[in-house]
Amino acid sequence: MLMAAIYDRFMDASERACLAEWRAELLSVAAGEVLEIGAGTGANLPLYGADVERLVLTEPDRFMARKLAPKLAPVARRRRVELLSARAEALPFADASFDFVVTTLVLCSVGELDRALRELRRVLRPGGRLLFLEHVAAGDERPDRLAWQRRIEPVWRRIAGNCHLTRVTDRAIERAGFELGALERASVRKALPWVRPSIRGWAR
Ligand SMILES: C[S@@+](CC[C@H](N)C(=O)[O-])C[C@H]1O[C@@H](n2cnc3c(N)ncnc32)[C@H](O)[C@@H]1O
């Protein structure tokens, strides 16, 4: 409940500094039938273009879903929109259901990363794309930051909705059988130091 109450305010400076721009760029290619997992308070909603014909959002946290639901009406004027309570590790969709799967700042929080990624791959159509923007473990060039992330992680997970700080998410994406098409690394500006290292891109 706390997370849902403070999330937008907590993210505001970083959204304005860089995240909003990164989200828009990432989602500009989305088209057809699109699944977004862990949609949170709906930061991505206004960014889906006219080529998205069906948008399915999942959000397992009922407090987040309560903030998200009232924002669906304007988006639903242009396409079919559905909101479901489902965990990424067990998605209630048939194999090969979607052209794109979107995950932004979610893979840090899922309980079982490898299982979730296998599910995302299962529901993507052949030739479909995973679009991701995630904060991750600091790289080898910042051993000091990685050490801090390791130290803080147990407490951070408890106060920030199971958010892990030391996941090497790009490697997990590959481990699930995806091939990375584009991968950019950047520091999230105006964020707390331990959530700054980020990756964004797509995989098929
Ligand atoms: C940091 S918020 C990100 C929200 C949104 N995607 C964004 O970009 O602002 C993480 C979200 O992941 C959701 N989440 C946590 N565990 C999940 C799981 N196992 N499957 C799907 N979503 C999950 C949380 O409920 C929360 O809404």
The ligand as an SDF file (V2000), in Angstrom:
LIG
                    3D

 27 29  0  0  0  0  0  0  0  0999 V2000
    8.5910   -0.3100   -9.4410 C   0  0  0  0  0  0  0  0  0  0  0  0
    6.9610   -0.6960   -9.9300 S   0  0  0  0  0  0  0  0  0  0  0  0
    6.9990   -0.3070  -11.6850 C   0  0  0  0  0  0  0  0  0  0  0  0
    5.6520    0.0970  -12.2220 C   0  0  0  0  0  0  0  0  0  0  0  0
    5.6110    0.4310  -13.7130 C   0  0  0  0  0  0  0  0  0  0  0  0
    5.9170   -0.7030  -14.5280 N   0  0  0  0  0  0  0  0  0  0  0  0
    6.5160    1.5770  -14.0750 C   0  0  0  0  0  0  0  0  0  0  0  0
    7.2850    1.4570  -15.0320 O   0  0  0  0  0  0  0  0  0  0  0  0
    6.4350    2.6330  -13.4210 O   0  0  0  0  0  0  0  0  0  0  0  0
    7.0110   -2.4850   -9.9520 C   0  0  0  0  0  0  0  0  0  0  0  0
    5.6760   -3.1020  -10.2900 C   0  0  0  0  0  0  0  0  0  0  0  0
    5.8450   -4.5040  -10.4910 O   0  0  0  0  0  0  0  0  0  0  0  0
    4.7410   -5.1670   -9.9220 C   0  0  0  0  0  0  0  0  0  0  0  0
    5.1180   -6.5570   -9.6350 N   0  0  0  0  0  0  0  0  0  0  0  0
    5.7640   -7.0220   -8.5490 C   0  0  0  0  0  0  0  0  0  0  0  0
    5.9070   -8.3530   -8.6110 N   0  0  0  0  0  0  0  0  0  0  0  0
    5.3270   -8.7380   -9.7800 C   0  0  0  0  0  0  0  0  0  0  0  0
    5.1360  -10.0060  -10.4060 C   0  0  0  0  0  0  0  0  0  0  0  0
    5.5860  -11.1170   -9.8610 N   0  0  0  0  0  0  0  0  0  0  0  0
    4.5040  -10.0160  -11.5980 N   0  0  0  0  0  0  0  0  0  0  0  0
    4.0590   -8.8720  -12.1620 C   0  0  0  0  0  0  0  0  0  0  0  0
    4.2040   -7.6560  -11.6140 N   0  0  0  0  0  0  0  0  0  0  0  0
    4.8330   -7.5910  -10.4300 C   0  0  0  0  0  0  0  0  0  0  0  0
    4.4300   -4.3510   -8.6770 C   0  0  0  0  0  0  0  0  0  0  0  0
    3.1250   -4.5880   -8.1900 O   0  0  0  0  0  0  0  0  0  0  0  0
    4.6470   -2.9360   -9.1760 C   0  0  0  0  0  0  0  0  0  0  0  0
    3.4800   -2.3780   -9.7230 O   0  0  0  0  0  0  0  0  0  0  0  0
  1  2  1  0
  2  3  1  0
  2 10  1  0
  3  4  1  0
  4  5  1  0
  5  6  1  0
  5  7  1  0
  7  8  2  0
  7  9  1  0
 10 11  1  0
 11 12  1  0
 11 26  1  0
 12 13  1  0
 13 14  1  0
 13 24  1  0
 14 15  1  0
 14 23  1  0
 15 16  2  0
 16 17  1  0
 17 18  1  0
 17 23  2  0
 18 19  1  0
 18 20  2  0
 20 21  1  0
 21 22  2  0
 22 23  1  0
 24 25  1  0
 24 26  1  0
 26 27  1  0
M  CHG  2   2   1   9  -1
M  END
$$$$
